[in-house]
């Protein structure tokens, strides 16, 4: 999947096809399930070791909510402090504006090579494609991103972009790139990538990174990674450009401590990521390393449209830990490329249609969910993604953007279930209509919309007699036997308060517990001889 491919086309017409391809790819499914299981297990252990996880989640939610509720204030404070520290700030409403700002910076510096750290926002605006069109080489220095760049693919996971690749596939890519032959061994492959990328750090005209969090009180840019490339990209090239989503802020360093703890443990099960860098402005006089200039591009690209929305504003709380992907049963079966978007999994299914403001095509992603709520339980800042997915579906229905066949089906459903006679007629006719598709008590190769289910599962056949019919017949049978129907059947016997067992059949239930000592001809002559139960005091 090329980075230049139009996302809306992918999401719209290709979602079903990509889903079918992913489900048929046994290796992809096993690879994704294996890695997400490992990440999920690591997170659970980290939570237990950390202690008071729910209290930390609550604190994280409060911090993110406070920031988004007062985003204008903290954006102003943050960018003012970036400028005071010697940085240059550019506000961009759209992806096109952000690309233009970056291209202008590159042109002024006559840049030929851009070394990139991991940046999902640069993926969001398809920066690599635009650089390629200008004849500027962009090199991904994150190992996973570098692998995908060679494969001409987009990330499949927010944290582990090449989650769907195995060592042999990576070796094949490196062999093709280098003209050499490498064995599929992690140490050898990582060694080649390290050697290959080292020169890019030294030769790059611009270093590009994202921003995990901006600290408003100081104007500091926080980067977290498990590879040293982030620090190399942000310190060796003369120009450091940061592209940041406008919502990625915390008020203070105390708040940063909370979200960094939540991020590392939720993402990979670590106490902290290997490298946590805090950058405040460019290199100062007397400092030995760092860029000569720092440029911050603050991107809106649909984010501000969620501010004030009572349903969707919370999506801006996301800290990009990918914990929701690791527990999502849909993502775990189909991987990230199925979503046709930079952001995959539950967060992508919500965020993509909102950022693109496109419910017709991107809105289909809201249906890529079981609505099980596992994403909410996993989210370190308690974003109710499952509720948002339901609301996106409702929005799509209200806009009249669901398929005609779906609307007709629900209209028919409404009509049939709103009329008793039609309902009875429909349920009876369904029994006969299903017969051509029944095999051994199950419906196989079901017709129409049912085919999607029966391709991989059995669907139970409808019995000839419904529960309602059986219930009515039972009432008639009991009434005919003199029991007065269900309502007139023999009342349940009262329970002995000492034993919890019903009193003997002959008991009226009004004279207290009966002696069940087994003496024939006892209180009512009906106690079972030899019973081990004896009457206790009635408390």
Secondary structure, DSSP 4 states (H G I P E B T S, - for coil): --TTS-HHHHHHHHHHHHHHHHHH-HHHHHHHHHHHHHHHHHHHHHHHHH--HHHHHHHHHHHHHHHHHTHHHHHHHHHHHHHHTT-EEEEESSHHHHHHHHHHHHHHTT--EEEE---HHHHHTTHHHHHHHTT-EEEE-SHHHHHHHHHT---SSSS-TTTT--HHHHHHHHHHHHSS---S-HHHHHHHHHHHHHHHHHH-SEEEE--SEEETTTTEEEEEESSTHHHHHHHSSSEEEEEEETT-EESSHHHHHHHHHHHHHHHTS-SS-SEEEEE-SSPPTT-SSS-SEEEEEEE-TTSGGGTT-TTTGGGGG-----HHHHH-HHHHHH-SGGG-SSS-HHHHHHHHHHHHT-TTTGGGGGGS----SHHHHH-TT---HHHHHHHHHHHHHHTT-S-HHHHHHHHHHHHHHT-HHHHHHHHHHHHHHTGGGEETTEE-S-SGGGHHHHTTS-EEPPPSS-HHHHHHHHHHHHHHTTS-HHHHSPPPPPBPTTTSSBPPTT--SSS-PPP-S--TT-SSS-SPTT-S-------
